[in-house]
Amino acid sequence: MSELQGAEAVVLVGGKGTRLRPLTLSAPKPMLPTAGVPFLTHLLSRIREAGMTHVVLGTSYKAEVFQEHFGDGTALGLELEYVVEDVPLDTAGAIRNVAHKLRERDVVVFNGDILSGVDLRAVVDTHRKAEADATLHLVRVDDPRRFGCVPTDDDGRVTAFLEKTENPPTNQINAGCYVFRREVIEDIPAGRPVSVERETFPGLLAAGARVQGYVDASYWLDLGTPAAFVQGSADLVRGIAPTAALTLQGDAVILDGAVVDGSAVVTGGATIGANCTVAAGAVVDGSVLFDGAVVGEGARVERSVLGANSLVQAGAVVSDAVIGDDAVVGARCELINGARVWPGVVLPEGGVRFSADV
């Protein structure tokens, strides 16, 4: 693997992950187990695969968890450094906050909750060939109305940053990966919140700077919601989403110490965490079971997340739902349509249906 000379990475992992609660009450979003390892592991593996070895993590919420797990990065073939954001600084402010750790001419910045298949070397190459001040990865989506749009001209140069609209002029959106000349980062105002989309990029355009777009239709998913988190994990397991952190991919991942009865069905890219139990006749389809979770006899868990040491009792159905750590879903209960059970809550037995938070 050749090194990508003159380039380093910054990963922004400071968010609280409120849309993923209650899962993020105990761990930051990038550290949630995804296809058997913390999600950030997948991103770091792709950074290393692209040839970058120096990575700075911009942390905030539960900042200590990252360093405790990854240390100096040696195990991943990386040199990791950490900078804590003491007060919220928004995206560009968080990038500026790590400037004192940077050393290369080109800095590739990642939002730490995006799962992407973009060719990172190609993004850097585009940045350099265009002699750009900043380059954005732009991805084409089927329905751009939910996003701000980023139009480009025939040379790929960004022409504007547009807010959400019912009639977007392009289907290109900001994919949360950027390349900056280091001097551009150093010019971002320090010590205050700064938005990269509302202030930094429009300011560069107004000043006549070269802001380039790298447009593709590669795999791209924002893991900010439970449904997206489950989908991303399943796509990683099945090899649909790219990662260099998994050596074996198939229809399921079953971690050490898990016990799955021979009559149970585990499918759809499901992940069964360490020391989990899946009892006789149970079905786990496209779901993520954190360590120690138990699925009782004949229960069904579909497109859902079970927190650590949670229990789904016999005959229960959990569909498109989230179960917090140490929570219990009573026998023959149903949880559907985005319902969330908060940590430690015990739901009664007896066929009760829940479709809201409990």
PEMO-V117556 format. One record per residue. N is the residue number from 1. RES is the residue in three letters. NEAR is the number of other C-alpha atoms within 8 Angstrom. Layout:
n = [N	N]
res = [RES	RES]
near = [NEAR	NEAR]
This chain:
n = [1	2	3	4	5	6	7	8	9	10	11	12	13	14	15	16	17	18	19	20	21	22	23	24	25	26	27	28	29	30	31	32	33	34	35	36	37	38	39	40	41	42	43	44	45	46	47	48	49	50	51	52	53	54	55	56	57	58	59	60	61	62	63	64	65	66	67	68	69	70	71	72	73	74	75	76	77	78	79	80	81	82	83	84	85	86	87	88	89	90	91	92	93	94	95	96	97	98	99	100	101	102	103	104	105	106	107	108	109	110	111	112	113	114	115	116	117	118	119	120	121	122	123	124	125	126	127	128	129	130	131	132	133	134	135	136	137	138	139	140	141	142	143	144	145	146	147	148	149	150	151	152	153	154	155	156	157	158	159	160	161	162	163	164	165	166	167	168	169	170	171	172	173	174	175	176	177	178	179	180	181	182	183	184	185	186	187	188	189	190	191	192	193	194	195	196	197	198	199	200	201	202	203	204	205	206	207	208	209	210	211	212	213	214	215	216	217	218	219	220	221	222	223	224	225	226	227	228	229	230	231	232	233	234	235	236	237	238	239	240	241	242	243	244	245	246	247	248	249	250	251	252	253	254	255	256	257	258	259	260	261	262	263	264	265	266	267	268	269	270	271	272	273	274	275	276	277	278	279	280	281	282	283	284	285	286	287	288	289	290	291	292	293	294	295	296	297	298	299	300	301	302	303	304	305	306	307	308	309	310	311	312	313	314	315	316	317	318	319	320	321	322	323	324	325	326	327	328	329	330	331	332	333	334	335	336	337	338	339	340	341	342	343	344	345	346	347	348	349	350	351	352	353	354	355	356	357	358]
res = [MET	SER	GLU	LEU	GLN	GLY	ALA	GLU	ALA	VAL	VAL	LEU	VAL	GLY	GLY	LYS	GLY	THR	ARG	LEU	ARG	PRO	LEU	THR	LEU	SER	ALA	PRO	LYS	PRO	MET	LEU	PRO	THR	ALA	GLY	VAL	PRO	PHE	LEU	THR	HIS	LEU	LEU	SER	ARG	ILE	ARG	GLU	ALA	GLY	MET	THR	HIS	VAL	VAL	LEU	GLY	THR	SER	TYR	LYS	ALA	GLU	VAL	PHE	GLN	GLU	HIS	PHE	GLY	ASP	GLY	THR	ALA	LEU	GLY	LEU	GLU	LEU	GLU	TYR	VAL	VAL	GLU	ASP	VAL	PRO	LEU	ASP	THR	ALA	GLY	ALA	ILE	ARG	ASN	VAL	ALA	HIS	LYS	LEU	ARG	GLU	ARG	ASP	VAL	VAL	VAL	PHE	ASN	GLY	ASP	ILE	LEU	SER	GLY	VAL	ASP	LEU	ARG	ALA	VAL	VAL	ASP	THR	HIS	ARG	LYS	ALA	GLU	ALA	ASP	ALA	THR	LEU	HIS	LEU	VAL	ARG	VAL	ASP	ASP	PRO	ARG	ARG	PHE	GLY	CYS	VAL	PRO	THR	ASP	ASP	ASP	GLY	ARG	VAL	THR	ALA	PHE	LEU	GLU	LYS	THR	GLU	ASN	PRO	PRO	THR	ASN	GLN	ILE	ASN	ALA	GLY	CYS	TYR	VAL	PHE	ARG	ARG	GLU	VAL	ILE	GLU	ASP	ILE	PRO	ALA	GLY	ARG	PRO	VAL	SER	VAL	GLU	ARG	GLU	THR	PHE	PRO	GLY	LEU	LEU	ALA	ALA	GLY	ALA	ARG	VAL	GLN	GLY	TYR	VAL	ASP	ALA	SER	TYR	TRP	LEU	ASP	LEU	GLY	THR	PRO	ALA	ALA	PHE	VAL	GLN	GLY	SER	ALA	ASP	LEU	VAL	ARG	GLY	ILE	ALA	PRO	THR	ALA	ALA	LEU	THR	LEU	GLN	GLY	ASP	ALA	VAL	ILE	LEU	ASP	GLY	ALA	VAL	VAL	ASP	GLY	SER	ALA	VAL	VAL	THR	GLY	GLY	ALA	THR	ILE	GLY	ALA	ASN	CYS	THR	VAL	ALA	ALA	GLY	ALA	VAL	VAL	ASP	GLY	SER	VAL	LEU	PHE	ASP	GLY	ALA	VAL	VAL	GLY	GLU	GLY	ALA	ARG	VAL	GLU	ARG	SER	VAL	LEU	GLY	ALA	ASN	SER	LEU	VAL	GLN	ALA	GLY	ALA	VAL	VAL	SER	ASP	ALA	VAL	ILE	GLY	ASP	ASP	ALA	VAL	VAL	GLY	ALA	ARG	CYS	GLU	LEU	ILE	ASN	GLY	ALA	ARG	VAL	TRP	PRO	GLY	VAL	VAL	LEU	PRO	GLU	GLY	GLY	VAL	ARG	PHE	SER	ALA	ASP	VAL]
near = [4	4	8	9	6	7	11	14	14	13	12	14	12	10	8	8	10	6	7	11	8	12	12	13	7	5	10	14	12	10	10	12	9	12	13	10	9	11	14	10	9	12	11	9	12	10	12	12	9	10	11	15	12	10	13	14	12	17	13	11	8	9	10	6	9	10	10	7	6	8	9	9	10	8	6	8	8	13	10	11	10	9	10	8	12	5	4	7	12	10	11	13	17	14	13	12	12	11	10	5	7	10	5	9	9	11	14	13	13	12	10	10	12	12	12	10	9	8	6	8	8	7	13	10	8	10	14	8	7	7	7	13	12	13	15	14	14	13	13	10	9	5	6	13	10	7	8	13	16	14	11	11	8	5	5	9	11	11	9	9	12	7	7	10	8	5	5	10	6	8	11	13	13	12	10	9	11	11	14	13	12	12	7	10	11	9	6	11	9	7	7	7	11	13	11	11	8	8	9	12	11	11	8	11	12	7	6	6	9	11	14	14	12	11	9	9	7	8	9	10	9	9	11	10	9	13	9	11	11	14	10	13	14	15	11	14	16	13	9	7	12	8	10	9	7	6	5	4	11	9	10	14	13	9	11	7	7	12	8	9	9	5	7	12	9	9	10	11	17	19	18	15	16	12	12	15	12	13	13	12	11	15	12	12	14	15	16	16	15	15	12	13	16	13	15	16	12	12	16	14	13	12	14	16	13	13	16	12	12	15	12	13	15	12	12	17	12	12	14	13	15	15	14	16	13	12	16	12	13	14	13	14	17	12	13	13	9	10	14	12	12	12	10	9	10	8	8	9	10	8	9	9	8	11	9	8	8	8]
